[in-house]
């Protein structure tokens, strides 16, 4: 009875190790994630469109940055350390539109390009960011517009 459970746990550990090894081979390690998050949110805080959205919701920036580092490590390394509901957090923000998600991606891509050590690493992180933005915007649009919103993220920028 315990053997199948242990086998499953080992498979999960192996999958996590493989995902992390792939990211690290592309130049995306914990230090990269930390610098990326710090740099990206520094640009967000200066941005004409996005700064006020974040300023109204984040009172403790160091705490938020640590949470985002945890989030990105979970996304990029499958670390399993993040718990939360990004969709619910974003749905609670009134009036988010395509232009907000497009600008978020533009700033994210610019951050990645400024830090680029390996093109494969940039592509890996950019693809994940694009998928997250698409998912969040589509979820918000479906909630607001019903099924008509199901392809809302299709026009968001790609790297």
N, C-alpha and C positions, 0 to 999 in steps of 0.2 A: 504494500500500500504506500509506503514512503518512497519507494524507488521512483515511481512516476512523478511525484511532486519534486523530488530532488533533481530528476532529469529536466523537468520544466524550468526549475530555478537556474540550473546550469546553462540551459539554452538561452535564457534571458541574460545571464551574465555574459555569455559568449557574444550575443547580439550587441549588447552594450559595448563590449570591448572592441568589436569589429567596427562599430559606428564611430567610436572615439578614435581608433587607429586610423580610419579613413580620413577623418577631419584633421587630425594631427599631421598626417602625411601631406595634407593640402595646406599646411601652415596655420591651421585653426586650432589653437590650444587654449588653455585657460587664460593665459596672459593676453592672447589676442582678443578673446571675448571681453575681458575686463577693459582693455583699451578701447575696443569698438564701442561698448556701451557708454563709457565715459565720454568719448568723442561725439558720438551720435547725439546723446542728450544735451551736450553743450551746444550743439547746433540747433536742436529743437528749442532750447531756451532763448535763443536769439532770433528765431524765425517769426516773421510778421504774421503768418497765418496760424501757426501751431502753438506758439509760446503761451498765449492766453488760455488755450484749452488745458494745457498741462498745469499752468500756474493756478488755475481754479481748483485743481484736484489733488495736487501734490504739495504737501506742506513740509515733508521731510525728504529732501532730495537724496541724501546719502542712503536712507532706507530704501527708497524707490530704486536707486541704481543697483544696490545689492540684490534686490528682488529681480530686476531685469537681467542681471548677470546669471542668477539662478535659472531664470526662464530660458535664456539662450544656451546655457550649458545643457539644460534638459533637452532642448530642441536639437542642438548640434551633436551632443554626445550620447543622447538617450540615457542621461544620468538618473532620471527618475526623482530628482530632488525638488522639482517645482510642484507646488500644489496651488491651485487657484482656478479661477474661471474668467479668462480674458474676455470671452464673449459677453458675459454678463456685465463686466466692467465697461466695455465699450457700448453696449446697448443702453446703458444708463446715461450716456452723454448725448444730450439733445442736439439735433441738427447736424450730425456728422454726414458729410457728403463725399462723393468721389474725389473732389479736389483736395480734401483733407488727407485721404489715404494716398492719393497720387503724390502729394507734397511729402508725406512721411516717407514714401519709397524713394523719392528723389534725394532727400537728405540722407537716407540710409545708404543708397548706392554711392553717393558722393563720399560718405564716410568710408565705405569699403574701398573705394578706389584710392582714397588718400592713404590708406593703411596697407594697400596691397603688397603682399610679399610673393604670393603665388596666384596666378589667374584662376587656378582650380579652386582655391580657397574662397576667392571672391565670388565665383560662380556658385559654389555650394551654399554660402551664407545668403547670397542674393536670392537664390531660388527659394530658400526657406522663408525669407522675409516676404517675398512676393506671394507665396502660398498663404502665409498668415494674413497679410493685408486683404487678399482676395476673400478668404474665408470670413474674416470679420466684417468686411463691407457687405458681402453677400448675405450673411446672417442678419445684419441690421436691415438691409433692403428687403429681405423676405418678410421680416417682422413688420416693417412699415408698409410694404406694397403687395404682400402676398407673393404668389408664384411669379409675378411679373419681375420681382427682384432677384430671381434665381441666377441670373447671369450678370449681376451688377458689377462684379470685379473684372469682367473680361477686358476692359479698356485701360486698366491700371498699367503703368509703365513696367517694362522689363529692363534688365541691365543691358 
